[in-house]
């Protein structure tokens, strides 16, 4: 099992900007709050599968409660004039069993379609595998073409929801 504090940070250059991918820390709660506050309504809709204006304090607490075993998150950050700015997050949390977990990914609107998604998913998948998970999955609207493209790049299987044609389950055995 990997410990959160042993996971190295990675650095990448995209469009001339240095992007840091690192494990989420409880100290990042303000970064997370600002990140979600600045997402467009459509990005929030795709992420939460409903129209929400902002994250509640209870939801923020839940998103930031990472234990490194049953839940894990990686964030993408850039340097801003006032410090770090979060531009993306990938995470997994309690799933259907000890070896399966639900995951999610969100990237700031201006950074979408620039491969941040893959940069965030690679360490999450590696971490999950090294911590005993065998399958990660997520539910998404079938109209979300960006997620469909990411799922294809990752080799995920796709299954339409028999009860709701607008929903798709993507899963990956790791």
PLY file of the C-alpha trace (Angstrom):
ply
format ascii 1.0
element vertex 174
property float x
property float y
property float z
element edge 173
property int vertex1
property int vertex2
end_header
0.00 0.00 0.00
1.25 3.45 -0.90
1.06 6.26 1.61
-0.15 9.63 0.37
2.99 11.41 1.54
5.24 9.08 -0.50
3.61 9.86 -3.85
5.85 12.12 -5.91
4.64 15.29 -7.59
4.96 15.46 -11.37
5.54 18.57 -13.44
4.45 19.15 -17.03
4.48 22.09 -19.42
1.25 22.80 -21.30
0.87 25.91 -23.43
4.00 27.32 -21.79
2.60 26.92 -18.26
4.03 24.56 -15.64
1.37 22.19 -14.34
1.94 20.29 -11.10
0.08 17.04 -10.48
0.14 16.02 -6.84
-1.88 14.24 -4.17
-4.67 16.26 -2.61
-3.97 17.45 0.93
-6.48 18.47 3.61
-4.77 21.88 3.50
-6.11 22.27 -0.07
-9.71 22.88 1.00
-9.60 26.55 -0.05
-8.11 25.62 -3.44
-10.93 23.10 -3.92
-13.59 25.63 -2.92
-12.23 28.26 -5.31
-11.87 25.67 -8.07
-15.52 24.59 -7.92
-16.73 28.15 -7.47
-15.09 29.11 -10.80
-16.41 26.21 -12.90
-18.96 26.99 -15.59
-22.57 25.84 -15.07
-22.17 23.10 -17.73
-19.00 21.74 -16.12
-20.73 21.68 -12.72
-23.72 19.97 -14.32
-21.57 17.24 -15.87
-19.58 16.79 -12.65
-22.51 16.58 -10.23
-25.15 15.40 -12.72
-27.43 18.20 -11.63
-27.53 21.95 -11.81
-25.83 23.38 -8.74
-24.52 26.85 -8.19
-21.74 25.97 -5.76
-20.61 23.30 -3.34
-22.12 23.41 0.12
-19.83 23.36 3.17
-20.93 19.75 3.84
-20.18 18.68 0.26
-16.83 20.47 0.35
-15.93 18.68 3.57
-16.88 15.35 2.02
-14.84 16.04 -1.13
-11.81 16.99 0.96
-11.98 14.03 3.34
-9.28 11.88 1.73
-7.93 8.91 3.68
-5.55 7.43 1.09
-7.18 4.00 1.15
-10.95 4.24 0.62
-10.64 7.65 -1.00
-7.89 9.40 -2.89
-7.54 12.52 -5.02
-4.94 14.17 -7.20
-5.01 17.82 -8.17
-3.50 19.78 -11.00
-2.23 23.23 -10.05
-0.52 26.19 -11.64
1.28 29.10 -10.02
-0.75 32.28 -9.79
0.13 35.74 -8.54
-1.30 34.83 -5.10
-0.03 31.24 -4.92
-1.29 27.93 -6.24
-4.44 27.72 -8.36
-6.21 24.41 -8.77
-7.13 23.63 -12.39
-8.26 20.03 -12.06
-8.95 17.08 -9.80
-9.31 13.33 -10.15
-10.58 11.20 -7.31
-12.02 7.92 -6.20
-14.18 7.20 -3.21
-16.14 4.38 -1.60
-17.46 1.98 -4.18
-19.47 -1.18 -4.42
-16.82 -3.33 -2.70
-13.35 -3.23 -1.15
-11.82 -3.68 -4.63
-14.09 -1.37 -6.66
-14.51 2.38 -6.32
-16.33 5.18 -8.06
-14.14 7.86 -9.56
-14.60 11.36 -10.93
-12.58 13.93 -12.81
-13.11 17.64 -13.29
-10.94 20.13 -15.16
-11.33 23.91 -15.18
-13.06 25.09 -18.34
-10.08 26.95 -19.79
-7.85 23.87 -19.30
-10.15 21.25 -20.82
-9.02 19.35 -23.94
-5.34 19.95 -23.19
-4.51 16.46 -21.84
-4.83 17.53 -18.17
-7.41 14.73 -17.84
-4.86 12.05 -18.75
-2.21 13.64 -16.51
-4.67 13.47 -13.59
-5.89 9.95 -14.30
-2.49 8.23 -14.58
-1.42 8.71 -10.94
-4.95 8.00 -9.69
-5.07 4.67 -11.55
-1.58 3.72 -10.39
-2.37 4.65 -6.80
-5.65 2.72 -6.87
-3.96 -0.39 -8.26
-1.14 -0.21 -5.68
-3.75 0.06 -2.93
-5.71 -3.07 -3.83
-8.42 -1.74 -6.11
-9.23 -3.80 -9.19
-11.93 -1.71 -10.81
-12.77 1.97 -11.07
-15.98 3.25 -12.61
-18.05 6.37 -13.08
-21.49 7.34 -14.28
-21.93 10.10 -16.82
-24.41 11.59 -19.22
-24.15 10.09 -22.69
-23.96 13.63 -24.14
-20.61 14.29 -22.41
-18.32 13.78 -25.39
-15.16 14.79 -23.48
-15.66 11.97 -20.98
-16.46 9.53 -23.79
-13.13 10.46 -25.45
-11.22 10.11 -22.16
-12.85 6.74 -21.44
-11.82 5.51 -24.89
-8.22 6.71 -24.38
-8.08 4.86 -21.04
-9.54 1.66 -22.53
-12.66 1.77 -20.37
-15.72 -0.31 -21.12
-19.00 1.46 -21.75
-22.43 0.26 -20.73
-25.68 2.11 -21.29
-28.01 2.32 -18.30
-31.02 0.10 -19.09
-33.30 2.35 -17.01
-32.08 5.71 -18.30
-30.80 6.09 -21.87
-29.12 9.37 -20.93
-26.72 7.64 -18.51
-23.64 5.58 -19.25
-21.42 3.58 -16.91
-17.73 3.61 -17.76
-15.51 1.08 -16.02
-11.88 0.09 -16.05
-10.26 -3.04 -14.66
-6.83 -2.11 -13.35
0 1
1 2
2 3
3 4
4 5
5 6
6 7
7 8
8 9
9 10
10 11
11 12
12 13
13 14
14 15
15 16
16 17
17 18
18 19
19 20
20 21
21 22
22 23
23 24
24 25
25 26
26 27
27 28
28 29
29 30
30 31
31 32
32 33
33 34
34 35
35 36
36 37
37 38
38 39
39 40
40 41
41 42
42 43
43 44
44 45
45 46
46 47
47 48
48 49
49 50
50 51
51 52
52 53
53 54
54 55
55 56
56 57
57 58
58 59
59 60
60 61
61 62
62 63
63 64
64 65
65 66
66 67
67 68
68 69
69 70
70 71
71 72
72 73
73 74
74 75
75 76
76 77
77 78
78 79
79 80
80 81
81 82
82 83
83 84
84 85
85 86
86 87
87 88
88 89
89 90
90 91
91 92
92 93
93 94
94 95
95 96
96 97
97 98
98 99
99 100
100 101
101 102
102 103
103 104
104 105
105 106
106 107
107 108
108 109
109 110
110 111
111 112
112 113
113 114
114 115
115 116
116 117
117 118
118 119
119 120
120 121
121 122
122 123
123 124
124 125
125 126
126 127
127 128
128 129
129 130
130 131
131 132
132 133
133 134
134 135
135 136
136 137
137 138
138 139
139 140
140 141
141 142
142 143
143 144
144 145
145 146
146 147
147 148
148 149
149 150
150 151
151 152
152 153
153 154
154 155
155 156
156 157
157 158
158 159
159 160
160 161
161 162
162 163
163 164
164 165
165 166
166 167
167 168
168 169
169 170
170 171
171 172
172 173
